[in-house]
Amino acid sequence: MNNGDGKLTRIGVFYDGNYFLHVSNYYNFHHARRARISISGLHHFIRNEVAKIESTDNRYCQIVDAHYFRGRLKAADAEQRDQLFRDRQFDDILIREGVVAHYLHLSQGGEKGIDVWLALEAFELAIYKRFDVIVLVAGDGDFLPLVRKLNSLGTRVVLVGWDFKITDYNGTERETRMAQSLLDEVTYPLMMHQEIDDRSRKDDPLINGLFIPQRESAPQPQIKQGNQVSTGVAIPLQPTATITTPKENTGKLLSLKDGYGFVKPDSGGENLFFHHSEVKGDIFNSLKENDKVRYQISQNDKGPSAKAVELIK
């Protein structure tokens, strides 16, 4: 479609928040980029890609609505897990970028409930706001009915998604793939992992702009749900604390790799595993071996582990 007549292409963006978080964690802790996905950079990339595939100037492609959907912990539970402040920091990012947040307590239907809400909201807004293009940041095949409904309205659908693999701390390989059913039905699939890893685009400012520089990186919300696998999304295993001692413990860091690490207790005994989500301040990538830390001890089905890990400056 050529918008040489100056007609605006109106874009609505809808985020599956748990999926976006999983992708952002992958690039921050497992990929060579070691940086989180920038929402502002992603929006800039989307506008330019839509302009290219719609054969128009990017000035005539504008994101007029953006919505972010995620299940999250209640405030009291988030505070207990040292998560409340990070949730608010990410809310500030959404507000700054003009993204409307939609949250559902995990106890009220979890991720399935939020997926249904996203689909209903996207379809309703497509009718009333008459978007020319809807962008889905998602990978779950459960959104296939939504895509078909949007197709029936004549709304073009762009799917923004990623395929990647990670290895968890047990050495188990876990894979996240975009559902083939979505790829077959949407108007324009954007395989973001291919765009990012394309060596011919390594100096492309649009690609580099997709990532937040480390010095500016703000924590993103974490949801501790153990090992969860849903269609199109595989969430890596995270230790869930069940027993916490009030005693403060200190030690030094040993190996740090791919979002996981170990603490050697000053008091002696077994080295303790920890996951990046247990580091206060989301500074995992700036930690070094032999750094001194304080932490609490928790117990899960794998044995003792460290939580609330804090760098001693």
N, C-alpha and C positions, 0 to 999 in steps of 0.2 A: 504493500500500500504506500502510495506516495503522498505526503502531506505538503507538497509544494505550495498549496494554496494557503498555508499558514494555519490550518486546522490543528487544534491541540489534541495529542494523544494522551488520554487520561489513564493513569496507571494506579491500581490498588495493589498493595503488597500485604500478604498475610503470612505470618511466621508461625510454624510449629515450634514453640519455644524450647521444648525439651530436645528436639532434633538439632536446632541451631546451637544450643549449649553443647551438645555432644560433639558437633563439628568444631566449634570454637576450642573446646578442650583438646581435640585431636591436634589442631594446628599449634596450640600453645605448648603441649607437652610431648607430642610424638613426632610431629613433622619437623623438617629442618628449619622451617620458618621461625619456630619458637615464639609465636605471637598470636594473639587473639584476632578473630574477625572483627573488623570495624563496621558498625551499622551504617555510618555515614559513607564510608568507602564502598560498601556493598550497594547502597542506594545510587551512588554516582555511577558505579559499574552497570547496574540494571538500566538506568536511563540511557546510557550509551549503547548497550546491547539492544535494547528495544528500538532505539532510533536506527540502528544498523539493519535489523531484521525487518523493520517497517519501512525502510528506505526513506527516512526523513531526517531532519536536523534535530539534534538532541535538545535544542531549545524548545522544540514543540513536543517533547516527551517529558511529562512532569508527573511525579508521584503526588497524587492529590489526597491519598489516604493510605495509612499504614497501621497494621494491627498485629499485636504480639500476644500469643496465647500460651499459657503454661500452668500446669498444676504446681502448687508450692505448699510449703509447710505453714501451719498456723504460726502467728507471731511468737507465742510462748515456746513452741517447739524450736523455731528458728533461733531464738535467743539462747536457748539451752545448748544448741549445737554451734554457737558462735557464728550464726549465719545471717542474723537480722541486719547488721550493718551492710554486709555485702549485697543483700537483696535491695536495700535502699540505694546503694551506689549505682546498681544496674538500673533501677527505676529512674534515677537522675539522667542516665544516658538516654533512655527511651524518651523521657520528657524533652530533653534537648533536641532530639532528632524528630520530634513531632509524632512519635509512635504511640498509639493508644494501647495500653496494657490491659489484658483480660486474664484474671487469675481465678483458679478454682482450687479450694483446699483438697489435698490429696485424699482426705477421708471422704470426700464427696464425689467419688467417681474416678479419681485419678486421671491418668493420661487418656483413657478412652472417653471420659466425660469432656475433657478439654478439646479433643479432636472433633467431637460432635458439635460443640459450641463453635469452633472455628468454621466448620462446614456450613452451619446454619447462618452464621454472621456474614460469611463471604457471599453466599448465595443471595441473601436478603439485600446486602449493600450493592451487589451487582445489578439488581433490579432497580433499586431506588436511585443510585448514583450513576448508573449507566457507564461504568468503566469501559474503556476500549480494550484494555489489557489488564488481566489479573495475574500477579506474580505469586506463586506458591513457593515458599521456602520450606520444603518438606521432602520426605522420601517414602512415606508410608503408603502402602497400597489401599489403606482404608479411605483415602481421599479420592479414590476413583469415582464413586457416585457424584461427588461434588464436581469433578472435572467434566463429567458427562452432562450434568445440569447446566454448567456454565457454557458448554459447547452448544446446548440447545437454545441459549439466549443469544448466541452469536458473539459471545465474549471470548476473545483470544486468550489462551492460558500459557504463561511461561512457567516452566518448572525449574527452579534453582535447587540443585542437589549435588551430592558428593558420593563417591564410592571410595572406601579406604579400609585398611586392615590395621589392627593394633595387636600387640601381644601383652596380656595382663601379667600381673606379678606371679601368677602360677605357671607362666610359660604357655598359656592357652591362647591361640590365635583367634581373634574375634573380628568379624567383618560387618561393615555397614554398606549396604547397597541400595540404590534407588530402585523402587519397585518397577519391574518391567511393564506392568499394566499401566502405570502412570506415564511412562516414557512413550508408550504406544498411543495414548489418547490425547496428550497435551498438544498444543499448537507448536510450541517452541521449547524443546528441552535444552537446558544449559548444563552441561557436564562440567561443573566447576573444578573438580580435581584435575581434569585435562587442561583447562584454561590456565590454572595456577602452575602446573608442572610443565607447561609447554616452554621449552628452552628458548624458543624464538621470542617469547614475551617476557623474558626475565628482567628486562629493563623498562617494561611497559608501566607507566605511572598508574594506569587503571588497575593493573594486577597488584603492584606494590601498595597501592592505596587501599586494598582490601584488608590490610593488616594494621593493627594498632602498634606504633613504636613502643618498645618495652617501657620506656620512661613514662609513657602516658597510659599504659595499660591499667584498666580498672578491673577489679574482681567481678566475675560473673556469678550468678547464683548457682549453687550446687544443690542437687537433690540426692539424698542418700536413700537409695531404694534397693540396695543389694544388687543381685544379678538379674537384670530385666532384659528380655529380648522381645521385640515386637516386630511386625511386618515392616521391612525396610530399614529398621533401626536396631542396632545391637549396643546396649549400654554396658560399659566395662564394669567388672566386679569392683565394688567399693566396700571396705570394711564398715560395718554398722556397729557403733558402740552400744553395748548393752550394760556394761558395768564400768563405772568410773570412780576412781579413788580421788579424794580431795587433796592428797599429798602432791606437792610439786616435785618433779624429778628433773634432773639435768643430765646432759650427755653430749656427745659429739656426733656429727653426721658421718656416715660411712658412704656407701655407694648411693648415687642419685642418677636415675635414668628413667626416661619415658613416663614421668609423672609419679614415680614410686621412689622410696628411699628407705634407709635403715638408720636407726639411732643406736649408738653404743652407750649404754648407761654408765654414768660415773660410778655408780654403786656396784658395778659388776653384774654378772649374769648374762642372760640371753639377749642378743641384739633384737631390737623391736622394729617391725615393719611399720611404715605409714604411707598413706595415699596423699597426693598433692592437695586434695580438698581439706585435709586436716591441718594445713599450714596457715597460720594467721596472716592475713594481709595479702594473700595470693602472690607470694614472692618466691615460689618454688624455684623458678628458673634462675633466680639470682643467688640461690644458696650454693655453697661450695663444701666439698669434703673437709672435715675437721672443724667446721663451724660449730660453735657452742649453742645449744638450744635447751629450752625448758619445755616440758611436755607433761601430759597426764597419761595414765595407763588405762586402756580399755580391754575388754575381752570379747572376742567373737568366736565363731565356730572354727577358726583357724588357730586360735590361741591368743596370747597377749599381743597387743599392738599399741602404737603411740597415737595420741590424738591431741588436738589443741597445741600443735607444735609451734613454738615461738622462738625466733632468733634472739640470742642474748648479745646485745651490742656492746 
